[in-house]
Amino acid sequence: MANDVEALEEYFEKHTVGDGRVTGSRGDVFDEAIRFGSVDVYHRLVAYQKAQAAAGSDLLSLPDMPLLDACSARQVGMYLERQGLCDTVLSLTITHAGPSLLRRLIDLGAPLQVPLGFEAESSIIDATLLHIAATYANFEAIEILLSVPEERDMVNMRDELGRLSIHWAARCGVHQKPMTPDEDMTRRAAETMKLLLPHPPDVALRNNDGETTLGLITRSRYYPVPTELLSRLLERGAPLNGTDARGNTPLHHAAQKLPRSLYTIRFLLEQSANPSLANADAYGSA
């Protein structure tokens, strides 16, 4: 009965507009219809809410707030988050398309800067083409985007979680199931990072969770992280012992990836990473 618009209609027939009885009491047909929420249910409730308001009542003021219950469901939440965002042919192809197809799309006038909806970590986030190409390690696509002079500012654009495209590249593979073996994805992720490194304003910049590029790359599932890449990040000012909002340093993250991260841990220690620091849970990093 969940997501059942017909059940809602039957309930509305029994309880007329303005009678104040649409409370969504646990266990009744109304609650069952809204509990898991669908977009159709959401739209029907909005229409009923308008009728309630016209009759001097308010669906949202009732104790159980059924419209809120429906909107808490993942499907409706995703629908609401996507409002104002979109997919384009370019955003859908940039994940895996080769350079010839991408160049043709751009030459034909495909828009490069539009608000894009990208499903990641159970939410829709406002991203750019550069973010999406980075998380799929499509470094050929990144080369093309960066070759368009008026579009190079994309490297400075953040998503709604405060992440630059290089942050997405550092966590390559987190938002999707790669179509290539881990070994190849590790190589592609490293190439993507090297390509983006000359462009960000500051590799020490943090996202909304206080994470830096170095912290994010040591969290990635692609090991071993090339020491050359780690060296270049440190040379450009990445904080070796920088902590995120949870107090974790890059060494904390690498320690959690043993045994694959052994060489990364050794490298960080050789660079004077501090193994005595504790994170917010009071656990040391080694």
N, C-alpha and C positions, 0 to 999 in steps of 0.2 A: 504493500500500500504506500510505501515511501515514494515521494515524487509523484503522487497521484493527484492530478488536477481535477479529475472527475470527483474524487472524494471531497475535495475542497468545495466544489460546486454544490454537492449534496449538503454539506455542512452549512454553506451560506444560505441555502434554501430554508433550512430549519431555523437558522438564527438570522433574523433580518438585520439590515443595516441600522445601526444606532441602538441595538438592544444591549450592547456592552457585554455580550456573553462570549465573544471570540477570544478566549484566553489561552487556548492551547494547553488545557490541563493534561498532565502526563497520562498517557494511555488511551486518550480518546482519538477518534478518527482524524480530527483536525491536526493534532500533534503528529500523528503518524504520517500525514500527508506532507508536513513541512520539515520533519525532523532531519531528513537527509538532503533536502533542498535541491531543486533543479531550477534551471533558468525559467522554465515555463511556470513553475510554482512562484518564483520570485515576481514575475510580471503579473500574475493573477493577484498576488497579495498587494502589489503596488496599486493595481486598479481598485481593489477593495478598500485600501487605505484612503484613496481619494474620495470614494463614496462615503466612507465613515466620516471624513472631515466635513464633507458637504452636509451631513446629517447632524453635525455638532459633536461627533464622537471622534476618538483618535485611537487607531489600532496600535500605534507605537506607545501610547500611555498605559496600556493594559499591563498587568503584573508580569506575564510571561513574555511579552514582546515577541509575538510569533514571527513578525517580519525579520527581526534580528536573528531568531533561531534559524530561519531559512537561509539567511545570508551568511551564517557561520559555516555552512556546508562548503566543502572544497569547490564543488562545481560552480556555485553561485559566486563565491569569493573570487575565483579565477575570472569569471565573467566580468565582475565589477572592476577588478584590477585592470582588465584589458581595455576598458573604455578609454578612448583617446589614443591608444596604441594600435599598431598594425603590423602586418607582415607585408613585405614586398617580394617580388620575384628575386631581387638581388639578395635580400636577407635570407631567403629560403635556400638559395643556391650557394651562398658564400661559405657554407659549412664544409663542402667537399669539392666544389667546382674548380676546374683548372683555370689557368690564366687566360686562355683564348676565349672561353665562354664569358668570363667576367669582363674582359675588355670589350667584348661585343655588346654586352648588356649596357655598360657604361656609355659606350659610343652611341647607343641607340636612345640614350636619355634616361636610363634608370636612375631614380633619385638616390643620392648618397647619404643625405642627412634628413631623416624623418624619424619621429618617435617610434621605436621598435619594441614590440612585446616579445620577451624571451622568457620561457618557463625555466626557472632554475631554483633549486632548493625550496620547492613547494610554493613558489610565488612567481608572479610576473614582474619582471624588473625592466625599467626603462634603459635600453642599451643602444649602442651604436653598432654599425657594421664591423667596426674594428674590434669591439668587444667579442662579437660572435665569432669572427675569424680567429681571434686569439684563443678562445676556449676550445676550438676544434683544431688548433695548431696548423691552420692553413696558411703557412707563411708565404706561399705564392700570392694568395689573395691580399695579405697585408702589404706585400711589396707594391702591388697595383694601387691599393688605396693610398699609400704614402707617396706614390708617384704623382698624384693629383695635387698640385700646389695648394689650391684653395681648400682642400679637405684635410690637410695635415694637422689641423687643430683638433682633429678627433682624438689624438693621443692625450690631450688635456681634458677630455670630457669624462665625467664620472657617471656611473649608474646611480640609481636611487639609494644604494648602500655605500656610496662614496668610493667606489672602486674604479680605477683607471683600467684601460685595456691591458696594461702590463700586469696588473693584479690578476686579471682573468687568465692571462697566459701562464702566470706562475702556478695557478691551480688547474692547469690544462687537464681536461678529462673529467673534472668533477661534475660538470653539468650534463654530461652525455656519455653514452656508451660508445667508445671509439670503434671505428671499423677497421683499425689496424692493430697488429700485435703490440704488446707493451714495449718491446724493444724499439720498434719503429716509432711508436708514439713518443718515447723518451727522446729520441733523436729529433723528431719534429718539434717537440716542446722546447728543446734547447735552442734550435734554430729560430723559433719564433721569438724567444726571449732575447737572443742576440740581435735580432732585427729591430726589436722595439727599444732596446737599451739606449741607443743614442738620442731618442726622441723625448722621453718623459722629462718634465721640468726638474724632477728630483726623485730619485729612487727611494729616498727616505720618507716620502709622502705616505700617509696612512689612510686606510679606509675607515668607515664608521666604527669598526670593531678594534681600531688601533693596530691593525695588521699592516706590516710593510711587505714589499716584494720579497725580501729575503725570508721573512717569516712564513709567507705563503708558499714559497717554493720548497721549503723544508717540510711543509705539511703535505705536499703533493704525493700521489701514489707512485710517481715515476722515479724510481731509483735504479742505479746510482745517479745522483745529480752531478753533472760534469763540474769538476773543481774549477775549470776555466771560467765557467759561468758564475760560480760563487765568487771567484776572485774579481771578476769584472764588476759585480754588484758592490763588493766591498770597496773597490777602487773609486766607484762613483758615489760613495758616501752612505751605503746601506749600513744601518746601525747593527753591529755584530751582536750586541747584548740587548737590543731593543725589545721591549715587552709589548704584548698586545693587551687588550682589555682584561684578559684572564691571567695576566702576569707571565705568559709563556714567552720564552725566547726562542730563536731558531734552534738552539741546542735542545730545548725541551721537545720540540716537534721532531727533530731528527732521532732523538732517543726513543721515541714511541714507534719508530719505523724499523727498529732492529729486527733481523740481522741485515736487511738490505741497505741500511743507512750507515754501515760501519765506516766506510771511507769518508762519508760526509761528516760524521762525528769527529773522526781523526783530524780532518781538515779544519773544522771549526775550532777545535782545541788548539791546533797549531797556530791559529790566528788569534789566540788568547781569549776565546769564548770562556765565560765564567761558569764553571759547573756547580758553583755553590749557591746560585740564585734559586729561590723557591717561587713557584707560581702562586696564584690566589688560593689554591687548595693545599698549600704548604708542602708540596712534594718537590724535592730537588730535581734537577735536570739530568742527573747521572747517578 
